[in-house]
Amino acid sequence: MSRRRNDAGDVVPLWTVETVSRYLGVPVATLYQWRHRGVGPRAYRVGRHLRYDPDVVRQWLESEAA
């Protein structure tokens, strides 16, 4: 995965599990369960931590709402 840049040329930060939890309105445990089952938005492991691409989370949410 390459780091994307926004229109200003800044690197777009990846979201933490807690950020995605708040954005989607689901418990953190749900995100871990979804990852274990292979559902939900794509997460990337960075060391011991999961990170989410904000655009991927938004696209996933739109596809689920359709």
mmCIF file of the N, C-alpha and C atoms, coordinates in Angstrom:
data_MODEL
# 
_entry.id   MODEL 
# 
loop_
_atom_site.group_PDB 
_atom_site.id 
_atom_site.type_symbol 
_atom_site.label_atom_id 
_atom_site.label_alt_id 
_atom_site.label_comp_id 
_atom_site.label_asym_id 
_atom_site.label_entity_id 
_atom_site.label_seq_id 
_atom_site.pdbx_PDB_ins_code 
_atom_site.Cartn_x 
_atom_site.Cartn_y 
_atom_site.Cartn_z 
_atom_site.occupancy 
_atom_site.B_iso_or_equiv 
_atom_site.pdbx_formal_charge 
_atom_site.auth_seq_id 
_atom_site.auth_comp_id 
_atom_site.auth_asym_id 
_atom_site.auth_atom_id 
_atom_site.pdbx_PDB_model_num 
ATOM 1   N N  . MET A 1 1  ? 0.842   -1.165  0.000  1.00 0.00 ? 1  MET A N  1 
ATOM 2   C CA . MET A 1 1  ? 0.000   0.000   0.000  1.00 0.00 ? 1  MET A CA 1 
ATOM 3   C C  . MET A 1 1  ? 0.891   1.233   0.000  1.00 0.00 ? 1  MET A C  1 
ATOM 4   N N  . SER A 1 2  ? 0.707   2.110   -0.951 1.00 0.00 ? 2  SER A N  1 
ATOM 5   C CA . SER A 1 2  ? 1.475   3.342   -0.967 1.00 0.00 ? 2  SER A CA 1 
ATOM 6   C C  . SER A 1 2  ? 0.708   4.418   -0.205 1.00 0.00 ? 2  SER A C  1 
ATOM 7   N N  . ARG A 1 3  ? 1.445   5.325   0.381  1.00 0.00 ? 3  ARG A N  1 
ATOM 8   C CA . ARG A 1 3  ? 0.806   6.402   1.137  1.00 0.00 ? 3  ARG A CA 1 
ATOM 9   C C  . ARG A 1 3  ? 0.251   7.415   0.152  1.00 0.00 ? 3  ARG A C  1 
ATOM 10  N N  . ARG A 1 4  ? -1.011  7.716   0.288  1.00 0.00 ? 4  ARG A N  1 
ATOM 11  C CA . ARG A 1 4  ? -1.653  8.686   -0.589 1.00 0.00 ? 4  ARG A CA 1 
ATOM 12  C C  . ARG A 1 4  ? -1.397  10.099  -0.086 1.00 0.00 ? 4  ARG A C  1 
ATOM 13  N N  . ARG A 1 5  ? -1.546  11.022  -0.970 1.00 0.00 ? 5  ARG A N  1 
ATOM 14  C CA . ARG A 1 5  ? -1.420  12.432  -0.604 1.00 0.00 ? 5  ARG A CA 1 
ATOM 15  C C  . ARG A 1 5  ? -2.713  13.132  -0.997 1.00 0.00 ? 5  ARG A C  1 
ATOM 16  N N  . ASN A 1 6  ? -3.090  14.119  -0.199 1.00 0.00 ? 6  ASN A N  1 
ATOM 17  C CA . ASN A 1 6  ? -4.287  14.881  -0.537 1.00 0.00 ? 6  ASN A CA 1 
ATOM 18  C C  . ASN A 1 6  ? -3.920  15.966  -1.533 1.00 0.00 ? 6  ASN A C  1 
ATOM 19  N N  . ASP A 1 7  ? -4.889  16.802  -1.897 1.00 0.00 ? 7  ASP A N  1 
ATOM 20  C CA . ASP A 1 7  ? -4.652  17.834  -2.905 1.00 0.00 ? 7  ASP A CA 1 
ATOM 21  C C  . ASP A 1 7  ? -3.567  18.826  -2.489 1.00 0.00 ? 7  ASP A C  1 
ATOM 22  N N  . ALA A 1 8  ? -3.376  19.001  -1.194 1.00 0.00 ? 8  ALA A N  1 
ATOM 23  C CA . ALA A 1 8  ? -2.353  19.924  -0.710 1.00 0.00 ? 8  ALA A CA 1 
ATOM 24  C C  . ALA A 1 8  ? -0.968  19.278  -0.686 1.00 0.00 ? 8  ALA A C  1 
ATOM 25  N N  . GLY A 1 9  ? -0.895  17.982  -1.012 1.00 0.00 ? 9  GLY A N  1 
ATOM 26  C CA . GLY A 1 9  ? 0.378   17.280  -1.023 1.00 0.00 ? 9  GLY A CA 1 
ATOM 27  C C  . GLY A 1 9  ? 0.753   16.659  0.305  1.00 0.00 ? 9  GLY A C  1 
ATOM 28  N N  . ASP A 1 10 ? -0.135  16.775  1.291  1.00 0.00 ? 10 ASP A N  1 
ATOM 29  C CA . ASP A 1 10 ? 0.125   16.187  2.605  1.00 0.00 ? 10 ASP A CA 1 
ATOM 30  C C  . ASP A 1 10 ? -0.203  14.700  2.579  1.00 0.00 ? 10 ASP A C  1 
ATOM 31  N N  . VAL A 1 11 ? 0.532   13.920  3.355  1.00 0.00 ? 11 VAL A N  1 
ATOM 32  C CA . VAL A 1 11 ? 0.247   12.491  3.475  1.00 0.00 ? 11 VAL A CA 1 
ATOM 33  C C  . VAL A 1 11 ? -1.063  12.335  4.238  1.00 0.00 ? 11 VAL A C  1 
ATOM 34  N N  . VAL A 1 12 ? -1.965  11.510  3.703  1.00 0.00 ? 12 VAL A N  1 
ATOM 35  C CA . VAL A 1 12 ? -3.257  11.273  4.346  1.00 0.00 ? 12 VAL A CA 1 
ATOM 36  C C  . VAL A 1 12 ? -3.048  10.266  5.473  1.00 0.00 ? 12 VAL A C  1 
ATOM 37  N N  . PRO A 1 13 ? -3.363  10.641  6.722  1.00 0.00 ? 13 PRO A N  1 
ATOM 38  C CA . PRO A 1 13 ? -3.141  9.714   7.836  1.00 0.00 ? 13 PRO A CA 1 
ATOM 39  C C  . PRO A 1 13 ? -4.144  8.567   7.825  1.00 0.00 ? 13 PRO A C  1 
ATOM 40  N N  . LEU A 1 14 ? -3.692  7.409   8.249  1.00 0.00 ? 14 LEU A N  1 
ATOM 41  C CA . LEU A 1 14 ? -4.579  6.262   8.386  1.00 0.00 ? 14 LEU A CA 1 
ATOM 42  C C  . LEU A 1 14 ? -5.335  6.382   9.698  1.00 0.00 ? 14 LEU A C  1 
ATOM 43  N N  . TRP A 1 15 ? -6.537  5.812   9.735  1.00 0.00 ? 15 TRP A N  1 
ATOM 44  C CA . TRP A 1 15 ? -7.367  5.871   10.938 1.00 0.00 ? 15 TRP A CA 1 
ATOM 45  C C  . TRP A 1 15 ? -7.061  4.707   11.859 1.00 0.00 ? 15 TRP A C  1 
ATOM 46  N N  . THR A 1 16 ? -7.193  4.950   13.153 1.00 0.00 ? 16 THR A N  1 
ATOM 47  C CA . THR A 1 16 ? -7.061  3.897   14.154 1.00 0.00 ? 16 THR A CA 1 
ATOM 48  C C  . THR A 1 16 ? -8.386  3.150   14.276 1.00 0.00 ? 16 THR A C  1 
ATOM 49  N N  . VAL A 1 17 ? -8.357  2.038   14.988 1.00 0.00 ? 17 VAL A N  1 
ATOM 50  C CA . VAL A 1 17 ? -9.580  1.268   15.244 1.00 0.00 ? 17 VAL A CA 1 
ATOM 51  C C  . VAL A 1 17 ? -10.584 2.140   16.000 1.00 0.00 ? 17 VAL A C  1 
ATOM 52  N N  . GLU A 1 18 ? -10.105 2.923   16.937 1.00 0.00 ? 18 GLU A N  1 
ATOM 53  C CA . GLU A 1 18 ? -10.989 3.782   17.725 1.00 0.00 ? 18 GLU A CA 1 
ATOM 54  C C  . GLU A 1 18 ? -11.663 4.841   16.857 1.00 0.00 ? 18 GLU A C  1 
ATOM 55  N N  . THR A 1 19 ? -10.923 5.407   15.910 1.00 0.00 ? 19 THR A N  1 
ATOM 56  C CA . THR A 1 19 ? -11.484 6.414   15.010 1.00 0.00 ? 19 THR A CA 1 
ATOM 57  C C  . THR A 1 19 ? -12.565 5.804   14.129 1.00 0.00 ? 19 THR A C  1 
ATOM 58  N N  . VAL A 1 20 ? -12.295 4.631   13.574 1.00 0.00 ? 20 VAL A N  1 
ATOM 59  C CA . VAL A 1 20 ? -13.282 3.952   12.722 1.00 0.00 ? 20 VAL A CA 1 
ATOM 60  C C  . VAL A 1 20 ? -14.502 3.568   13.545 1.00 0.00 ? 20 VAL A C  1 
ATOM 61  N N  . SER A 1 21 ? -14.286 3.134   14.770 1.00 0.00 ? 21 SER A N  1 
ATOM 62  C CA . SER A 1 21 ? -15.383 2.788   15.665 1.00 0.00 ? 21 SER A CA 1 
ATOM 63  C C  . SER A 1 21 ? -16.317 3.978   15.859 1.00 0.00 ? 21 SER A C  1 
ATOM 64  N N  . ARG A 1 22 ? -15.754 5.139   16.140 1.00 0.00 ? 22 ARG A N  1 
ATOM 65  C CA . ARG A 1 22 ? -16.569 6.349   16.318 1.00 0.00 ? 22 ARG A CA 1 
ATOM 66  C C  . ARG A 1 22 ? -17.253 6.744   15.015 1.00 0.00 ? 22 ARG A C  1 
ATOM 67  N N  . TYR A 1 23 ? -16.533 6.674   13.903 1.00 0.00 ? 23 TYR A N  1 
ATOM 68  C CA . TYR A 1 23 ? -17.083 7.075   12.604 1.00 0.00 ? 23 TYR A CA 1 
ATOM 69  C C  . TYR A 1 23 ? -18.276 6.203   12.213 1.00 0.00 ? 23 TYR A C  1 
ATOM 70  N N  . LEU A 1 24 ? -18.152 4.891   12.417 1.00 0.00 ? 24 LEU A N  1 
ATOM 71  C CA . LEU A 1 24 ? -19.217 3.966   12.031 1.00 0.00 ? 24 LEU A CA 1 
ATOM 72  C C  . LEU A 1 24 ? -20.265 3.788   13.124 1.00 0.00 ? 24 LEU A C  1 
ATOM 73  N N  . GLY A 1 25 ? -19.947 4.194   14.342 1.00 0.00 ? 25 GLY A N  1 
ATOM 74  C CA . GLY A 1 25 ? -20.883 4.034   15.450 1.00 0.00 ? 25 GLY A CA 1 
ATOM 75  C C  . GLY A 1 25 ? -21.026 2.596   15.913 1.00 0.00 ? 25 GLY A C  1 
ATOM 76  N N  . VAL A 1 26 ? -19.924 1.845   15.836 1.00 0.00 ? 26 VAL A N  1 
ATOM 77  C CA . VAL A 1 26 ? -19.927 0.454   16.298 1.00 0.00 ? 26 VAL A CA 1 
ATOM 78  C C  . VAL A 1 26 ? -18.826 0.291   17.339 1.00 0.00 ? 26 VAL A C  1 
ATOM 79  N N  . PRO A 1 27 ? -18.970 -0.691  18.235 1.00 0.00 ? 27 PRO A N  1 
ATOM 80  C CA . PRO A 1 27 ? -17.915 -0.922  19.228 1.00 0.00 ? 27 PRO A CA 1 
ATOM 81  C C  . PRO A 1 27 ? -16.610 -1.389  18.572 1.00 0.00 ? 27 PRO A C  1 
ATOM 82  N N  . VAL A 1 28 ? -15.503 -1.101  19.229 1.00 0.00 ? 28 VAL A N  1 
ATOM 83  C CA . VAL A 1 28 ? -14.188 -1.550  18.758 1.00 0.00 ? 28 VAL A CA 1 
ATOM 84  C C  . VAL A 1 28 ? -14.188 -3.065  18.584 1.00 0.00 ? 28 VAL A C  1 
ATOM 85  N N  . ALA A 1 29 ? -14.799 -3.777  19.514 1.00 0.00 ? 29 ALA A N  1 
ATOM 86  C CA . ALA A 1 29 ? -14.840 -5.245  19.440 1.00 0.00 ? 29 ALA A CA 1 
ATOM 87  C C  . ALA A 1 29 ? -15.501 -5.720  18.151 1.00 0.00 ? 29 ALA A C  1 
ATOM 88  N N  . THR A 1 30 ? -16.490 -4.983  17.666 1.00 0.00 ? 30 THR A N  1 
ATOM 89  C CA . THR A 1 30 ? -17.158 -5.349  16.413 1.00 0.00 ? 30 THR A CA 1 
ATOM 90  C C  . THR A 1 30 ? -16.183 -5.281  15.245 1.00 0.00 ? 30 THR A C  1 
ATOM 91  N N  . LEU A 1 31 ? -15.342 -4.268  15.215 1.00 0.00 ? 31 LEU A N  1 
ATOM 92  C CA . LEU A 1 31 ? -14.355 -4.154  14.135 1.00 0.00 ? 31 LEU A CA 1 
ATOM 93  C C  . LEU A 1 31 ? -13.394 -5.336  14.146 1.00 0.00 ? 31 LEU A C  1 
ATOM 94  N N  . TYR A 1 32 ? -12.968 -5.757  15.339 1.00 0.00 ? 32 TYR A N  1 
ATOM 95  C CA . TYR A 1 32 ? -12.080 -6.915  15.431 1.00 0.00 ? 32 TYR A CA 1 
ATOM 96  C C  . TYR A 1 32 ? -12.805 -8.192  14.999 1.00 0.00 ? 32 TYR A C  1 
ATOM 97  N N  . GLN A 1 33 ? -14.075 -8.321  15.359 1.00 0.00 ? 33 GLN A N  1 
ATOM 98  C CA . GLN A 1 33 ? -14.859 -9.487  14.936 1.00 0.00 ? 33 GLN A CA 1 
ATOM 99  C C  . GLN A 1 33 ? -15.033 -9.498  13.420 1.00 0.00 ? 33 GLN A C  1 
ATOM 100 N N  . TRP A 1 34 ? -15.350 -8.348  12.836 1.00 0.00 ? 34 TRP A N  1 
ATOM 101 C CA . TRP A 1 34 ? -15.497 -8.259  11.385 1.00 0.00 ? 34 TRP A CA 1 
ATOM 102 C C  . TRP A 1 34 ? -14.201 -8.665  10.692 1.00 0.00 ? 34 TRP A C  1 
ATOM 103 N N  . ARG A 1 35 ? -13.076 -8.181  11.198 1.00 0.00 ? 35 ARG A N  1 
ATOM 104 C CA . ARG A 1 35 ? -11.788 -8.524  10.581 1.00 0.00 ? 35 ARG A CA 1 
ATOM 105 C C  . ARG A 1 35 ? -11.545 -10.024 10.661 1.00 0.00 ? 35 ARG A C  1 
ATOM 106 N N  . HIS A 1 36 ? -11.846 -10.635 11.799 1.00 0.00 ? 36 HIS A N  1 
ATOM 107 C CA . HIS A 1 36 ? -11.667 -12.074 11.983 1.00 0.00 ? 36 HIS A CA 1 
ATOM 108 C C  . HIS A 1 36 ? -12.539 -12.858 11.005 1.00 0.00 ? 36 HIS A C  1 
ATOM 109 N N  . ARG A 1 37 ? -13.751 -12.366 10.737 1.00 0.00 ? 37 ARG A N  1 
ATOM 110 C CA . ARG A 1 37 ? -14.680 -13.046 9.825  1.00 0.00 ? 37 ARG A CA 1 
ATOM 111 C C  . ARG A 1 37 ? -14.481 -12.660 8.362  1.00 0.00 ? 37 ARG A C  1 
ATOM 112 N N  . GLY A 1 38 ? -13.633 -11.670 8.104  1.00 0.00 ? 38 GLY A N  1 
ATOM 113 C CA . GLY A 1 38 ? -13.381 -11.259 6.726  1.00 0.00 ? 38 GLY A CA 1 
ATOM 114 C C  . GLY A 1 38 ? -14.446 -10.344 6.161  1.00 0.00 ? 38 GLY A C  1 
ATOM 115 N N  . VAL A 1 39 ? -15.138 -9.630  7.026  1.00 0.00 ? 39 VAL A N  1 
ATOM 116 C CA . VAL A 1 39 ? -16.140 -8.659  6.575  1.00 0.00 ? 39 VAL A CA 1 
ATOM 117 C C  . VAL A 1 39 ? -15.734 -7.284  7.091  1.00 0.00 ? 39 VAL A C  1 
ATOM 118 N N  . GLY A 1 40 ? -16.468 -6.269  6.698  1.00 0.00 ? 40 GLY A N  1 
ATOM 119 C CA . GLY A 1 40 ? -16.147 -4.914  7.142  1.00 0.00 ? 40 GLY A CA 1 
ATOM 120 C C  . GLY A 1 40 ? -15.099 -4.283  6.251  1.00 0.00 ? 40 GLY A C  1 
ATOM 121 N N  . PRO A 1 41 ? -14.741 -3.043  6.551  1.00 0.00 ? 41 PRO A N  1 
ATOM 122 C CA . PRO A 1 41 ? -13.741 -2.351  5.730  1.00 0.00 ? 41 PRO A CA 1 
ATOM 123 C C  . PRO A 1 41 ? -12.357 -2.973  5.900  1.00 0.00 ? 41 PRO A C  1 
ATOM 124 N N  . ARG A 1 42 ? -11.562 -2.904  4.857  1.00 0.00 ? 42 ARG A N  1 
ATOM 125 C CA . ARG A 1 42 ? -10.207 -3.465  4.842  1.00 0.00 ? 42 ARG A CA 1 
ATOM 126 C C  . ARG A 1 42 ? -9.330  -2.740  5.843  1.00 0.00 ? 42 ARG A C  1 
ATOM 127 N N  . ALA A 1 43 ? -8.641  -3.507  6.669  1.00 0.00 ? 43 ALA A N  1 
ATOM 128 C CA . ALA A 1 43 ? -7.699  -2.948  7.646  1.00 0.00 ? 43 ALA A CA 1 
ATOM 129 C C  . ALA A 1 43 ? -6.293  -3.416  7.300  1.00 0.00 ? 43 ALA A C  1 
ATOM 130 N N  . TYR A 1 44 ? -5.322  -2.618  7.667  1.00 0.00 ? 44 TYR A N  1 
ATOM 131 C CA . TYR A 1 44 ? -3.919  -2.938  7.432  1.00 0.00 ? 44 TYR A CA 1 
ATOM 132 C C  . TYR A 1 44 ? -3.218  -3.067  8.774  1.00 0.00 ? 44 TYR A C  1 
ATOM 133 N N  . ARG A 1 45 ? -2.373  -4.061  8.900  1.00 0.00 ? 45 ARG A N  1 
ATOM 134 C CA . ARG A 1 45 ? -1.609  -4.224  10.131 1.00 0.00 ? 45 ARG A CA 1 
ATOM 135 C C  . ARG A 1 45 ? -0.316  -3.423  9.995  1.00 0.00 ? 45 ARG A C  1 
ATOM 136 N N  . VAL A 1 46 ? -0.103  -2.545  10.951 1.00 0.00 ? 46 VAL A N  1 
ATOM 137 C CA . VAL A 1 46 ? 1.120   -1.751  11.024 1.00 0.00 ? 46 VAL A CA 1 
ATOM 138 C C  . VAL A 1 46 ? 1.763   -2.096  12.362 1.00 0.00 ? 46 VAL A C  1 
ATOM 139 N N  . GLY A 1 47 ? 2.754   -2.956  12.312 1.00 0.00 ? 47 GLY A N  1 
ATOM 140 C CA . GLY A 1 47 ? 3.314   -3.478  13.558 1.00 0.00 ? 47 GLY A CA 1 
ATOM 141 C C  . GLY A 1 47 ? 2.255   -4.305  14.267 1.00 0.00 ? 47 GLY A C  1 
ATOM 142 N N  . ARG A 1 48 ? 1.945   -3.946  15.497 1.00 0.00 ? 48 ARG A N  1 
ATOM 143 C CA . ARG A 1 48 ? 0.905   -4.653  16.255 1.00 0.00 ? 48 ARG A CA 1 
ATOM 144 C C  . ARG A 1 48 ? -0.465  -4.007  16.110 1.00 0.00 ? 48 ARG A C  1 
ATOM 145 N N  . HIS A 1 49 ? -0.554  -2.938  15.339 1.00 0.00 ? 49 HIS A N  1 
ATOM 146 C CA . HIS A 1 49 ? -1.766  -2.131  15.298 1.00 0.00 ? 49 HIS A CA 1 
ATOM 147 C C  . HIS A 1 49 ? -2.494  -2.261  13.966 1.00 0.00 ? 49 HIS A C  1 
ATOM 148 N N  . LEU A 1 50 ? -3.811  -2.098  14.015 1.00 0.00 ? 50 LEU A N  1 
ATOM 149 C CA . LEU A 1 50 ? -4.608  -2.048  12.797 1.00 0.00 ? 50 LEU A CA 1 
ATOM 150 C C  . LEU A 1 50 ? -4.810  -0.596  12.404 1.00 0.00 ? 50 LEU A C  1 
ATOM 151 N N  . ARG A 1 51 ? -4.740  -0.346  11.117 1.00 0.00 ? 51 ARG A N  1 
ATOM 152 C CA . ARG A 1 51 ? -4.997  0.990   10.593 1.00 0.00 ? 51 ARG A CA 1 
ATOM 153 C C  . ARG A 1 51 ? -5.922  0.860   9.389  1.00 0.00 ? 51 ARG A C  1 
ATOM 154 N N  . TYR A 1 52 ? -6.733  1.888   9.187  1.00 0.00 ? 52 TYR A N  1 
ATOM 155 C CA . TYR A 1 52 ? -7.717  1.899   8.113  1.00 0.00 ? 52 TYR A CA 1 
ATOM 156 C C  . TYR A 1 52 ? -7.494  3.109   7.225  1.00 0.00 ? 52 TYR A C  1 
ATOM 157 N N  . ASP A 1 53 ? -7.641  2.903   5.920  1.00 0.00 ? 53 ASP A N  1 
ATOM 158 C CA . ASP A 1 53 ? -7.599  3.995   4.960  1.00 0.00 ? 53 ASP A CA 1 
ATOM 159 C C  . ASP A 1 53 ? -8.973  4.667   5.007  1.00 0.00 ? 53 ASP A C  1 
ATOM 160 N N  . PRO A 1 54 ? -9.049  5.967   5.289  1.00 0.00 ? 54 PRO A N  1 
ATOM 161 C CA . PRO A 1 54 ? -10.348 6.635   5.394  1.00 0.00 ? 54 PRO A CA 1 
ATOM 162 C C  . PRO A 1 54 ? -11.213 6.488   4.142  1.00 0.00 ? 54 PRO A C  1 
ATOM 163 N N  . ASP A 1 55 ? -10.601 6.547   2.960  1.00 0.00 ? 55 ASP A N  1 
ATOM 164 C CA . ASP A 1 55 ? -11.376 6.405   1.724  1.00 0.00 ? 55 ASP A CA 1 
ATOM 165 C C  . ASP A 1 55 ? -11.973 5.011   1.596  1.00 0.00 ? 55 ASP A C  1 
ATOM 166 N N  . VAL A 1 56 ? -11.237 3.991   2.010  1.00 0.00 ? 56 VAL A N  1 
ATOM 167 C CA . VAL A 1 56 ? -11.737 2.616   1.960  1.00 0.00 ? 56 VAL A CA 1 
ATOM 168 C C  . VAL A 1 56 ? -12.915 2.457   2.917  1.00 0.00 ? 56 VAL A C  1 
ATOM 169 N N  . VAL A 1 57 ? -12.814 3.055   4.096  1.00 0.00 ? 57 VAL A N  1 
ATOM 170 C CA . VAL A 1 57 ? -13.912 2.981   5.071  1.00 0.00 ? 57 VAL A CA 1 
ATOM 171 C C  . VAL A 1 57 ? -15.154 3.662   4.502  1.00 0.00 ? 57 VAL A C  1 
ATOM 172 N N  . ARG A 1 58 ? -14.987 4.833   3.916  1.00 0.00 ? 58 ARG A N  1 
ATOM 173 C CA . ARG A 1 58 ? -16.133 5.559   3.333  1.00 0.00 ? 58 ARG A CA 1 
ATOM 174 C C  . ARG A 1 58 ? -16.756 4.770   2.183  1.00 0.00 ? 58 ARG A C  1 
ATOM 175 N N  . GLN A 1 59 ? -15.930 4.201   1.308  1.00 0.00 ? 59 GLN A N  1 
ATOM 176 C CA . GLN A 1 59 ? -16.446 3.401   0.194  1.00 0.00 ? 59 GLN A CA 1 
ATOM 177 C C  . GLN A 1 59 ? -17.188 2.182   0.705  1.00 0.00 ? 59 GLN A C  1 
ATOM 178 N N  . TRP A 1 60 ? -16.657 1.524   1.719  1.00 0.00 ? 60 TRP A N  1 
ATOM 179 C CA . TRP A 1 60 ? -17.315 0.357   2.295  1.00 0.00 ? 60 TRP A CA 1 
ATOM 180 C C  . TRP A 1 60 ? -18.670 0.749   2.861  1.00 0.00 ? 60 TRP A C  1 
ATOM 181 N N  . LEU A 1 61 ? -18.722 1.859   3.574  1.00 0.00 ? 61 LEU A N  1 
ATOM 182 C CA . LEU A 1 61 ? -19.976 2.320   4.169  1.00 0.00 ? 61 LEU A CA 1 
ATOM 183 C C  . LEU A 1 61 ? -21.008 2.625   3.086  1.00 0.00 ? 61 LEU A C  1 
ATOM 184 N N  . GLU A 1 62 ? -20.585 3.274   2.007  1.00 0.00 ? 62 GLU A N  1 
ATOM 185 C CA . GLU A 1 62 ? -21.500 3.565   0.901  1.00 0.00 ? 62 GLU A CA 1 
ATOM 186 C C  . GLU A 1 62 ? -22.018 2.284   0.269  1.00 0.00 ? 62 GLU A C  1 
ATOM 187 N N  . SER A 1 63 ? -21.157 1.289   0.105  1.00 0.00 ? 63 SER A N  1 
ATOM 188 C CA . SER A 1 63 ? -21.590 0.028   -0.513 1.00 0.00 ? 63 SER A CA 1 
ATOM 189 C C  . SER A 1 63 ? -22.549 -0.724  0.401  1.00 0.00 ? 63 SER A C  1 
ATOM 190 N N  . GLU A 1 64 ? -22.377 -0.603  1.711  1.00 0.00 ? 64 GLU A N  1 
ATOM 191 C CA . GLU A 1 64 ? -23.279 -1.257  2.662  1.00 0.00 ? 64 GLU A CA 1 
ATOM 192 C C  . GLU A 1 64 ? -24.631 -0.558  2.717  1.00 0.00 ? 64 GLU A C  1 
ATOM 193 N N  . ALA A 1 65 ? -24.635 0.748   2.493  1.00 0.00 ? 65 ALA A N  1 
ATOM 194 C CA . ALA A 1 65 ? -25.879 1.518   2.557  1.00 0.00 ? 65 ALA A CA 1 
ATOM 195 C C  . ALA A 1 65 ? -26.720 1.332   1.298  1.00 0.00 ? 65 ALA A C  1 
ATOM 196 N N  . ALA A 1 66 ? -26.094 0.893   0.222  1.00 0.00 ? 66 ALA A N  1 
ATOM 197 C CA . ALA A 1 66 ? -26.806 0.747   -1.062 1.00 0.00 ? 66 ALA A CA 1 
ATOM 198 C C  . ALA A 1 66 ? -27.691 -0.472  -1.088 1.00 0.00 ? 66 ALA A C  1 
# 
